[in-house]
Amino acid sequence: MTALRKIALAASALLAITAAASFAQSESADTYQDIQKTFGFVPAFFKAFPEQGIAGAWDEMKSFQMNPKTALPPKTKELIGLAVAAQIPCRYCDYFHTQFAKADGASDQELKEAIAVSAITRHWSTVLNGMQIDMPQFQQEVNKMFHVSNAQAGQSGSGRTGAMGQAGQGRSPSQPTRAQTGAGQTGSGQTGMQGQTGSGQTGMQGQTGSGQTGMQGQTGSGQTGQAGSQPGTTGGSTANITDATSAYQDMQATLGMVPTFMKRFPQQGIAGAWREFKTLEMTDTALDVKTKSLIGLAVAAQVPCTYCVYFHTAQARQAGANDEEIADAVAMSAMTRHWSTVLNGSMLDENAFHRDVDRILRDMKKSTQAARK
């Protein structure tokens, strides 16, 4: 190769690099303008991100996390963000997702439950992986718990369809998270697809009045007995679970079996561990089981814990989650880890970050109020 040829190639490469840099600068400038237009200013954490990638990172946040028309409503996405952030742990993300969840209508109890579900997921992830539970056996037991066999999948009725097909109090896969009353949710606090009516649950759940009807012996405005035939929506008191024997008996009544990983857990602690798991993971409380199972899935996906991903996916489907909602939960988990890495790696001033978040919410509230006039 002649010297002239080498010089020509070097010049071409330099021009290409210069053009790419110029395009990146132009694209980042447009992105900062859009952020300015959206928030009224450019928060410092966006400036900490490389200019070459800020356009894509902002587009993902704006198009997905900030979009009220995704499969999961804004409040659920922010609760997932908080749950993931809490166990990273990321103090920046904890603050961000707490404030945004509150802005979307989350109550203090819902915030506590999202964090608790995150903790429980990490707890059982540690147990399952540390004890090296046989994966095929675990999957078979989960399938039995959630009745995903062909024999169970064809149950008819006006309730849940999909993996369970349970009549009575179920949900269809396309149904949004259940309407809740008395759990800190108020009109303007709910965005997306979550509605509230009366004192019960409405939609495609086959429920009447202020209570629930169906195949679980539930009447009036409450639940009676120990709804132990279907995991994921269990009820009944756990006060009688005081030792390993009573815990195993309750598991048998609730799940139709005593899972291997529960048997392997130290007997001295299984009563309390099962009571916590059943009460928070498998019972509708301030957060319904569908929302909690999606939170568990989001946390499990980034541990990562293959056991927990399998369990919470099955639980979420049994509670009515569809493919889009499951994908949203996983994507929100990924975004939280992404920005946690940026924020912590950049070692941003935490107080300044809080001020930026507060300003974002304050300006967004003003914009919303102005748009309503």
C-alpha positions as CSV (number, residue, x, y, z in Angstrom):
1,M,0.0,0.0,0.0
2,T,1.4,3.4,-1.0
3,A,1.9,6.2,1.4
4,L,-0.8,8.2,-0.5
5,R,-3.3,5.4,-0.1
6,K,-2.6,5.2,3.6
7,I,-3.1,8.9,4.0
8,A,-6.4,8.7,2.1
9,L,-7.7,5.9,4.3
10,A,-6.8,7.8,7.4
11,A,-8.5,10.9,6.2
12,S,-11.7,8.9,5.4
13,A,-11.7,7.3,8.8
14,L,-11.2,10.7,10.5
15,L,-14.1,12.2,8.5
16,A,-16.3,9.3,9.5
17,I,-15.5,9.7,13.2
18,T,-16.0,13.4,13.0
19,A,-19.4,12.9,11.3
20,A,-20.5,10.4,13.9
21,A,-19.4,12.7,16.7
22,S,-21.3,15.6,15.1
23,F,-24.4,13.5,14.7
24,A,-24.2,12.3,18.3
25,Q,-23.8,15.9,19.6
26,S,-26.8,17.0,17.5
27,E,-28.9,14.0,18.7
28,S,-28.0,14.7,22.4
29,A,-28.8,18.4,22.0
30,D,-32.2,17.5,20.7
31,T,-32.7,15.0,23.6
32,Y,-31.7,17.6,26.2
33,Q,-34.2,20.0,24.7
34,D,-36.9,17.4,24.9
35,I,-36.0,16.7,28.6
36,Q,-36.1,20.4,29.2
37,K,-39.5,20.6,27.6
38,T,-40.8,17.6,29.6
39,F,-39.5,18.6,33.0
40,G,-38.8,22.3,32.7
41,F,-35.1,21.6,33.3
42,V,-32.4,18.9,32.7
43,P,-31.9,16.9,35.9
44,A,-28.2,16.3,36.8
45,F,-28.5,12.5,36.5
46,F,-29.3,12.8,32.7
47,K,-26.1,14.9,32.3
48,A,-24.1,12.2,34.0
49,F,-25.1,9.8,31.2
50,P,-22.8,9.7,28.1
51,E,-24.1,12.0,25.4
52,Q,-23.7,9.2,22.8
53,G,-26.4,7.1,24.6
54,I,-28.6,9.7,26.2
55,A,-31.1,9.8,23.3
56,G,-31.9,6.1,23.6
57,A,-31.9,6.1,27.4
58,W,-34.3,9.0,27.5
59,D,-36.6,7.6,24.8
60,E,-36.9,4.3,26.8
61,M,-37.7,6.1,30.0
62,K,-40.2,8.5,28.3
63,S,-41.9,5.9,26.1
64,F,-42.1,3.1,28.7
65,Q,-41.7,4.2,32.3
66,M,-43.5,7.5,32.0
67,N,-46.1,6.2,29.6
68,P,-49.5,5.8,31.3
69,K,-50.8,3.5,28.5
70,T,-48.6,0.5,29.0
71,A,-50.0,-2.8,30.1
72,L,-49.1,-2.0,33.7
73,P,-50.3,1.3,35.1
74,P,-47.9,3.9,36.4
75,K,-48.4,3.1,40.1
76,T,-47.6,-0.6,39.6
77,K,-44.5,0.2,37.6
78,E,-43.2,2.6,40.3
79,L,-43.9,0.0,43.1
80,I,-41.9,-2.5,41.1
81,G,-39.1,0.1,40.7
82,L,-39.1,0.6,44.5
83,A,-39.1,-3.1,45.3
84,V,-36.1,-3.7,43.0
85,A,-34.3,-0.6,44.3
86,A,-34.8,-1.6,47.9
87,Q,-32.8,-4.8,47.5
88,I,-30.0,-3.6,45.2
89,P,-29.8,-1.4,47.4
90,C,-30.0,2.0,45.7
91,R,-30.9,5.0,47.8
92,Y,-31.3,7.2,44.8
93,C,-33.8,4.8,43.2
94,D,-35.5,4.3,46.6
95,Y,-36.3,8.0,46.8
96,F,-37.2,8.4,43.1
97,H,-39.7,5.5,43.0
98,T,-41.2,6.2,46.4
99,Q,-42.0,9.8,45.4
100,F,-43.3,8.8,42.0
101,A,-45.4,5.9,43.4
102,K,-47.0,8.3,45.9
103,A,-47.7,10.8,43.1
104,D,-49.5,7.9,41.3
105,G,-51.6,7.2,44.3
106,A,-49.7,4.6,46.3
107,S,-50.5,4.5,50.0
108,D,-48.0,4.0,52.8
109,Q,-49.3,0.4,53.2
110,E,-48.8,-0.4,49.5
111,L,-45.2,1.0,49.7
112,K,-44.5,-1.2,52.7
113,E,-45.9,-4.3,51.1
114,A,-43.9,-3.8,47.9
115,I,-40.7,-3.6,49.9
116,A,-41.8,-6.6,52.0
117,V,-42.5,-8.7,48.9
118,S,-39.0,-7.8,47.6
119,A,-37.5,-9.0,50.9
120,I,-39.4,-12.2,50.8
121,T,-38.3,-12.9,47.3
122,R,-34.7,-12.4,48.2
123,H,-35.2,-14.6,51.3
124,W,-36.5,-17.6,49.4
125,S,-34.1,-17.0,46.5
126,T,-31.3,-17.5,49.1
127,V,-32.9,-20.7,50.4
128,L,-33.6,-22.2,47.1
129,N,-30.2,-21.5,45.6
130,G,-28.2,-22.2,48.7
131,M,-29.9,-25.6,49.2
132,Q,-29.6,-26.4,45.5
133,I,-33.1,-27.6,45.2
134,D,-33.6,-29.9,42.2
135,M,-35.0,-27.6,39.5
136,P,-37.2,-30.1,37.6
137,Q,-38.7,-31.3,40.9
138,F,-39.3,-27.7,41.9
139,Q,-41.0,-26.9,38.6
140,Q,-43.2,-29.9,39.0
141,E,-44.2,-28.9,42.5
142,V,-45.0,-25.3,41.3
143,N,-47.1,-26.7,38.5
144,K,-49.0,-28.7,41.0
145,M,-49.5,-25.7,43.3
146,F,-50.9,-23.6,40.6
147,H,-52.8,-26.3,38.8
148,V,-51.3,-25.6,35.4
149,S,-51.8,-29.2,34.2
150,N,-54.2,-29.9,31.4
151,A,-56.7,-31.4,33.7
152,Q,-57.1,-28.1,35.6
153,A,-56.7,-25.7,32.7
154,G,-60.1,-26.3,31.3
155,Q,-62.3,-25.3,34.3
156,S,-65.2,-23.3,33.1
157,G,-67.0,-20.3,34.6
158,S,-67.0,-16.5,34.5
159,G,-63.8,-16.2,36.5
160,R,-60.2,-16.5,35.8
161,T,-59.1,-17.9,32.5
162,G,-55.7,-19.0,31.2
163,A,-53.5,-21.3,33.3
164,M,-56.1,-21.7,36.0
165,G,-59.6,-21.1,34.5
166,Q,-60.9,-21.0,38.0
167,A,-64.5,-20.1,38.3
168,G,-65.8,-17.5,40.8
169,Q,-63.2,-15.0,41.9
170,G,-60.7,-15.2,39.1
171,R,-59.5,-12.8,36.5
172,S,-59.0,-13.0,32.8
173,P,-55.4,-12.6,31.6
174,S,-56.3,-9.2,30.0
175,Q,-57.8,-7.8,33.1
176,P,-56.0,-4.9,34.9
177,T,-55.1,-5.0,38.5
178,R,-58.1,-5.4,40.7
179,A,-60.1,-2.4,41.9
180,Q,-59.5,-1.8,45.6
181,T,-61.3,0.2,48.2
182,G,-60.1,1.3,51.6
183,A,-56.5,0.7,50.7
184,G,-55.3,4.2,50.1
185,Q,-56.4,4.5,46.5
186,T,-58.2,7.6,45.4
187,G,-59.7,8.8,42.2
188,S,-56.9,11.0,40.9
189,G,-54.2,8.8,42.3
190,Q,-55.1,5.9,40.0
191,T,-53.8,6.2,36.4
192,G,-53.9,3.8,33.6
193,M,-56.3,0.9,33.7
194,Q,-57.2,0.7,37.4
195,G,-60.7,1.6,38.4
196,Q,-62.6,1.7,41.6
197,T,-66.3,1.2,42.2
198,G,-68.4,0.6,45.2
199,S,-66.9,-1.5,48.0
200,G,-65.9,-4.5,46.0
201,Q,-64.2,-5.7,42.9
202,T,-65.7,-5.1,39.5
203,G,-64.9,-6.2,35.9
204,M,-64.7,-9.8,34.7
205,Q,-64.4,-11.4,38.1
206,G,-67.9,-13.0,38.4
207,Q,-68.5,-11.1,41.7
208,T,-71.7,-9.6,42.9
209,G,-72.6,-7.1,45.6
210,S,-69.8,-6.1,48.0
211,G,-68.5,-9.6,48.4
212,Q,-67.2,-12.4,46.3
213,T,-69.0,-15.4,44.9
214,G,-67.9,-18.5,43.2
215,M,-66.5,-21.8,44.3
216,Q,-64.7,-20.8,47.5
217,G,-67.5,-20.5,49.9
218,Q,-67.2,-16.7,50.2
219,T,-70.2,-14.6,51.1
220,G,-71.1,-11.1,52.2
221,S,-68.3,-8.5,52.2
222,G,-65.6,-10.8,53.5
223,Q,-64.1,-14.2,53.1
224,T,-65.0,-17.1,55.3
225,G,-63.2,-20.2,56.1
226,Q,-59.7,-21.1,54.9
227,A,-59.7,-20.7,51.1
228,G,-57.1,-23.2,50.9
229,S,-57.9,-24.8,47.6
230,Q,-56.2,-22.2,45.4
231,P,-52.8,-20.7,46.1
232,G,-52.4,-17.1,45.3
233,T,-55.7,-15.9,46.8
234,T,-55.7,-17.7,50.1
235,G,-57.5,-16.4,53.2
236,G,-58.1,-17.6,56.7
237,S,-56.2,-17.0,59.9
238,T,-52.6,-18.1,60.4
239,A,-52.8,-17.7,64.2
240,N,-52.9,-21.5,64.6
241,I,-49.6,-22.0,62.8
242,T,-47.3,-22.3,65.8
243,D,-44.7,-25.0,64.9
244,A,-43.5,-27.1,62.1
245,T,-46.3,-29.7,62.3
246,S,-49.0,-27.1,62.1
247,A,-47.2,-25.2,59.3
248,Y,-46.9,-28.4,57.2
249,Q,-50.6,-29.1,57.9
250,D,-51.5,-25.6,56.7
251,M,-49.4,-25.9,53.6
252,Q,-51.1,-29.2,52.8
253,A,-54.5,-27.6,53.1
254,T,-53.5,-24.5,51.2
255,L,-51.3,-25.9,48.5
256,G,-52.3,-29.5,48.3
257,M,-48.8,-30.5,49.2
258,V,-45.7,-29.6,51.3
259,P,-43.1,-28.3,48.8
260,T,-39.6,-29.8,49.1
261,F,-38.0,-26.4,49.7
262,M,-40.3,-25.9,52.7
263,K,-39.4,-29.3,54.1
264,R,-35.7,-28.4,53.8
265,F,-36.0,-25.2,55.7
266,P,-35.1,-25.5,59.4
267,Q,-38.1,-26.6,61.4
268,Q,-37.5,-24.1,64.1
269,G,-38.2,-21.3,61.7
270,I,-40.7,-22.8,59.2
271,A,-43.9,-21.7,61.1
272,G,-42.9,-18.0,61.0
273,A,-41.5,-18.2,57.5
274,W,-44.7,-19.9,56.2
275,R,-47.0,-17.4,58.0
276,E,-45.1,-14.5,56.4
277,F,-45.1,-16.1,53.0
278,K,-48.8,-17.0,53.1
279,T,-50.0,-13.7,54.5
280,L,-48.0,-11.4,52.2
281,E,-47.4,-13.4,49.1
282,M,-50.5,-15.4,48.7
283,T,-53.3,-13.2,50.1
284,D,-54.9,-10.0,48.7
285,T,-54.0,-7.2,51.1
286,A,-53.5,-3.5,50.2
287,L,-51.8,-4.9,47.1
288,D,-53.5,-7.8,45.3
289,V,-51.8,-11.1,44.6
290,K,-51.3,-10.3,40.9
291,T,-49.4,-7.1,41.7
292,K,-47.3,-8.8,44.3
293,S,-46.5,-11.7,42.1
294,L,-45.3,-9.3,39.4
295,I,-43.2,-7.5,41.9
296,G,-41.7,-10.8,43.0
297,L,-41.0,-11.7,39.3
298,A,-39.3,-8.3,38.8
299,V,-37.1,-8.8,41.8
300,A,-36.3,-12.4,40.9
301,A,-35.4,-11.5,37.3
302,Q,-32.5,-9.3,38.4
303,V,-31.2,-11.4,41.4
304,P,-31.2,-13.5,39.2
305,C,-33.1,-16.5,40.6
306,T,-34.4,-19.1,38.1
307,Y,-36.5,-20.8,40.8
308,C,-38.2,-17.5,41.8
309,V,-38.8,-16.4,38.2
310,Y,-40.6,-19.7,37.5
311,F,-42.6,-19.5,40.7
312,H,-43.7,-15.9,40.3
313,T,-44.5,-16.2,36.6
314,A,-46.8,-19.1,37.4
315,Q,-48.3,-17.2,40.3
316,A,-48.8,-14.1,38.2
317,R,-50.5,-16.0,35.4
318,Q,-52.7,-17.8,37.9
319,A,-53.7,-14.4,39.3
320,G,-54.6,-13.1,35.8
321,A,-51.4,-11.5,34.5
322,N,-51.0,-11.6,30.7
323,D,-47.8,-11.7,28.6
324,E,-47.7,-7.9,28.2
325,E,-48.0,-7.3,32.0
326,I,-45.2,-9.8,32.7
327,A,-43.0,-8.2,30.1
328,D,-43.6,-4.8,31.6
329,A,-42.6,-6.0,35.1
330,V,-39.4,-7.5,33.8
331,A,-38.6,-4.3,31.7
332,M,-39.2,-2.1,34.7
333,S,-36.8,-4.2,36.7
334,A,-34.2,-3.8,34.0
335,M,-34.6,-0.1,33.9
336,T,-34.3,0.3,37.6
337,R,-31.0,-1.7,37.6
338,H,-29.8,0.4,34.6
339,W,-30.3,3.8,36.3
340,S,-29.1,2.5,39.7
341,T,-25.8,1.6,38.1
342,V,-25.6,5.1,36.5
343,L,-26.5,7.0,39.6
344,N,-24.3,5.0,42.0
345,G,-21.4,4.8,39.5
346,S,-21.5,8.6,39.0
347,M,-21.6,9.2,42.8
348,L,-24.1,12.1,42.4
349,D,-24.8,14.3,45.3
350,E,-27.8,12.6,47.0
351,N,-29.4,15.8,48.4
352,A,-29.1,17.5,44.9
353,F,-30.7,14.4,43.4
354,H,-33.6,14.6,45.9
355,R,-34.1,18.3,44.9
356,D,-34.2,17.4,41.2
357,V,-36.8,14.6,41.9
358,D,-38.9,17.0,44.0
359,R,-38.7,19.6,41.2
360,I,-39.7,17.2,38.5
361,L,-42.8,16.2,40.5
362,R,-43.7,19.7,41.4
363,D,-43.4,21.0,37.8
364,M,-45.3,18.0,36.5
365,K,-48.1,18.6,39.0
366,K,-48.3,22.2,37.8
367,S,-48.4,21.2,34.2
368,T,-51.2,18.7,34.9
369,Q,-53.3,21.3,36.8
370,A,-52.8,23.8,34.0
371,A,-53.9,21.3,31.4
372,R,-57.1,20.6,33.3
373,K,-58.1,24.3,33.3
